[in-house]
């Protein structure tokens, strides 16, 4: 993924550790994600900013969305059927089922 107008040869995605999907990286490493963005755009990351991002993330586990405990059966759906329907999606994005 290139940032529009960027002339740098590196990309934001190169900073995501192997085995981590790009959509979960900000939740797993919020301070690291902000640091990557600042570095990508050539901006200095002040220690106060890193500390504030870390505090914000610690106060909002799971990105602030809270726990989720959904079951297919609760909605009249068959687990095996639904997992089969979405297998391509879950495999593509590394979603554990």
C-alpha positions in Angstrom: 0.0 0.0 0.0 1.4 3.3 -1.0 0.3 6.6 0.5 -0.9 8.9 -2.3 1.8 11.3 -3.3 4.5 9.5 -1.3 7.9 9.4 -2.9 9.4 7.2 -0.2 10.3 3.6 -1.2 9.2 2.0 2.0 5.5 1.4 2.8 3.4 1.4 5.9 2.6 -2.3 5.4 6.3 -3.2 5.6 6.2 -2.2 9.3 3.6 -4.7 10.2 5.2 -7.8 11.8 4.9 -11.1 9.9 1.8 -13.1 10.8 -0.1 -10.1 12.0 -3.0 -8.8 9.9 -2.9 -5.1 9.0 -6.3 -4.5 10.6 -5.3 -6.0 14.0 -1.9 -4.4 14.2 -3.2 -1.1 15.5 -5.0 -3.0 18.3 -2.0 -5.1 19.2 0.5 -2.3 19.0 -1.1 1.1 19.2 2.0 3.0 20.1 4.0 1.2 17.5 1.3 2.0 14.9 1.5 5.7 15.7 5.3 5.6 15.6 5.2 3.9 12.2 2.8 6.6 10.8 4.9 9.4 12.2 8.1 7.9 10.8 6.5 7.3 7.4 5.5 11.0 7.2 8.9 12.2 8.5 7.4 13.6 11.7 9.1 13.5 15.1 7.2 11.5 17.8 7.4 13.3 21.1 7.6 11.1 24.2 4.4 12.8 25.5 2.5 11.6 22.4 3.7 8.0 22.8 2.7 8.0 26.5 -0.7 9.5 25.7 -1.4 6.9 23.0 -0.3 4.1 25.4 -2.5 5.4 28.2 -5.5 5.8 25.8 -5.1 2.3 24.6 -4.7 0.8 28.1 -7.9 2.4 29.2 -9.8 1.0 26.2 -9.1 -2.8 25.9 -9.9 -4.3 22.5 -9.9 -0.9 20.9 -12.7 0.3 23.2 -15.2 -2.1 21.8 -15.5 -4.3 24.9 -16.0 -8.0 25.0 -18.1 -9.8 22.4 -19.7 -13.1 22.9 -21.8 -14.0 19.9 -23.0 -17.4 19.0 -24.6 -18.4 15.7 -27.2 -20.5 17.5 -28.4 -17.4 19.4 -29.6 -16.1 16.0 -31.0 -19.3 14.5 -27.9 -19.9 12.4 -25.9 -23.2 11.9 -22.3 -22.7 12.9 -20.8 -25.1 10.3 -22.8 -23.5 7.5 -21.9 -20.0 8.4 -18.2 -20.8 8.8 -18.2 -22.5 5.4 -19.8 -19.5 3.8 -17.2 -17.1 5.2 -14.2 -19.4 5.0 -12.5 -17.4 2.3 -12.9 -14.1 4.2 -11.7 -15.5 7.5 -8.7 -17.1 5.9 -7.8 -14.0 3.8 -7.8 -11.7 6.8 -6.5 -14.2 9.4 -9.6 -14.3 11.6 -9.6 -17.1 14.1 -12.9 -19.0 14.2 
